[in-house]
Amino acid sequence: MEMRNKIKEKIEDGMELLCKKVDPEDLKPGDHIYAYRLYGFYSHHGIYVGGGYVIHYTSTENKDAILSLSGCAPETMPPCSKCGYRKNTGRGVHKTCLDCFRKHGEKLHSIHYFMYGAPRWGHLLKNPGTCSILSCDKTPEQVIEVASKLLGSNEFGVYHVITNNCEHFATYCKTGVTASEQAAFYSVFEKKLRNCKEWL
């Protein structure tokens, strides 16, 4: 009976890892959250700081290339009525409302918790960029303090999709380690693809 309960517990933990969607009202300050983008191909990460606001990290470069696809010039895009964020012009570490954080195109995506201390077997089941085997010993206040210190400064460096992205930022705020599970996954995938091409 005890063994059955342990197995049931493991399965429930695994299910929690696979679908950890959260109601915005249940968020707590210091939570590492993410929202899927581009049909779930990648996820955007940030630190919830309370009051409906998130500190997150975006490209430090000018986004004119992206804007040309949308046909919208930065100066013509109205700022958010809630937080004042102007899409595609805010660069680096900034603080926005939850809607600006989770909006991609015209769609508001669901919010998910990023899990720390994930069991290795559960970690393998998960999509990259949704959990980590790293543990987090910081208090919510300490996490917010780190995120707030980086807000509006250039201290986090130049954005790079593989070596210094939004997940690196949020993980750093939580653990003091700059790590990105999704970047590691795509980096390995790209290397295997390159080796495959060389072999052909």
Secondary structure, 3 states (H helix, E strand, C coil): CHHHHHHHHHHHHHHHHHCCEECHHHCCCCCEEEEEEHHHCEEEEEEEEECCEEEEEECCCCCHHHHHHHCCCHHHCCCCCCCCCCCCCCCEEEEEEHHHHHEECCEECCEEECECCCCHHHHHHCCCCCECCCCCCCCHHHHHHHHHHHCCCCCCCCCECCCECHHHHHHHHHHCCCCCHHHHHHHHHHHHHHHHHHHC
